[in-house]
């Protein structure tokens, strides 16, 4: 009504909140429909997400680009630069979210 677009996640959260009694949605086990152009990057991310570079005290610095490159080669990704950019974008999103959750 107000012009806000609800995502599938928003709709799911609302549905679970309206249950009697209200429940938390199963976000951790949810399967998200991706646009076809994002599926390969999501696959690469899921394989490489724990291949990280850490500092001396365990602080996560970055995702391993060599690991991403190897997996992209194994999966025959043609536009590797674009895929790498998407994988890094997702990684940084979740790294930032993790920092907020811990802080």
C-alpha positions as CSV (number, residue, x, y, z in Angstrom):
1,X,0.0,0.0,0.0
2,X,2.8,2.4,0.9
3,X,5.0,1.4,-2.1
4,X,7.3,-0.9,-0.1
5,X,8.2,-4.1,-2.0
6,X,8.2,-7.2,0.2
7,X,10.8,-9.8,-0.6
8,X,10.1,-13.5,-0.1
9,X,12.1,-13.3,3.1
10,X,9.9,-10.4,4.3
11,X,6.8,-12.4,3.4
12,X,8.0,-15.4,5.3
13,X,8.9,-13.5,8.4
14,X,5.5,-11.9,8.4
15,X,3.8,-15.3,8.0
16,X,5.7,-16.8,10.9
17,X,5.1,-13.7,13.1
18,X,1.3,-14.1,12.5
19,X,1.2,-17.7,13.7
20,X,-0.4,-18.5,17.0
21,X,1.9,-18.6,18.9
22,X,4.3,-16.4,16.8
23,X,7.4,-18.3,15.6
24,X,10.8,-17.6,14.2
25,X,11.2,-18.4,10.5
26,X,13.7,-21.2,9.5
27,X,16.1,-18.8,7.8
28,X,19.2,-21.0,8.3
29,X,17.6,-23.8,6.3
30,X,15.7,-21.7,3.8
31,X,16.3,-22.2,0.0
32,X,16.3,-18.9,-1.8
33,X,15.4,-18.6,-5.5
34,X,18.3,-16.8,-7.3
35,X,18.3,-15.1,-10.6
36,X,20.0,-17.3,-13.2
37,X,22.9,-14.9,-13.6
38,X,23.7,-15.2,-9.9
39,X,23.5,-19.0,-9.5
40,X,27.1,-19.7,-10.4
41,X,28.5,-17.0,-8.1
42,X,26.3,-18.3,-5.3
43,X,27.7,-21.9,-5.9
44,X,31.3,-20.6,-5.9
45,X,30.6,-18.6,-2.7
46,X,29.1,-21.6,-0.9
47,X,32.1,-23.7,-1.8
48,X,34.7,-21.0,-0.8
49,X,33.0,-19.2,2.0
50,X,35.2,-20.8,4.7
51,X,38.5,-20.3,2.7
52,X,39.4,-17.1,4.5
53,X,42.5,-15.1,5.4
54,X,42.8,-14.3,9.1
55,X,44.9,-12.1,11.2
56,X,47.0,-13.2,14.2
57,X,44.1,-12.9,16.7
58,X,41.6,-14.7,14.4
59,X,40.1,-11.6,12.8
60,X,38.8,-12.4,9.4
61,X,40.4,-10.2,6.8
62,X,39.2,-11.5,3.5
63,X,38.1,-14.4,1.4
64,X,40.9,-16.3,-0.5
65,X,41.0,-15.2,-4.1
66,X,43.2,-18.2,-5.1
67,X,40.5,-20.5,-3.7
68,X,37.8,-18.7,-5.7
69,X,39.9,-18.9,-8.8
70,X,40.5,-22.6,-8.5
71,X,36.8,-23.3,-8.0
72,X,35.8,-21.1,-10.9
73,X,38.2,-23.0,-13.1
74,X,36.8,-26.3,-11.9
75,X,33.3,-25.1,-12.6
76,X,34.2,-23.7,-16.0
77,X,33.1,-20.2,-15.2
78,X,33.6,-18.0,-18.3
79,X,33.3,-14.5,-16.9
80,X,35.6,-15.0,-13.9
81,X,36.0,-11.3,-13.2
82,X,32.3,-10.7,-12.9
83,X,31.9,-13.9,-10.8
84,X,34.7,-12.9,-8.5
85,X,33.2,-9.5,-7.9
86,X,29.8,-11.1,-7.0
87,X,31.5,-13.7,-4.6
88,X,33.4,-10.9,-2.9
89,X,30.3,-8.7,-2.6
90,X,28.4,-11.6,-0.9
91,X,31.4,-12.4,1.4
92,X,31.7,-8.7,2.5
93,X,28.0,-8.5,3.1
94,X,28.0,-11.4,5.4
95,X,31.3,-10.4,7.1
96,X,29.8,-7.0,7.8
97,X,26.6,-8.6,9.1
98,X,28.7,-10.9,11.3
99,X,30.6,-8.0,12.8
100,X,27.3,-6.3,13.7
101,X,26.0,-9.5,15.3
102,X,29.1,-9.9,17.4
103,X,29.5,-6.3,18.3
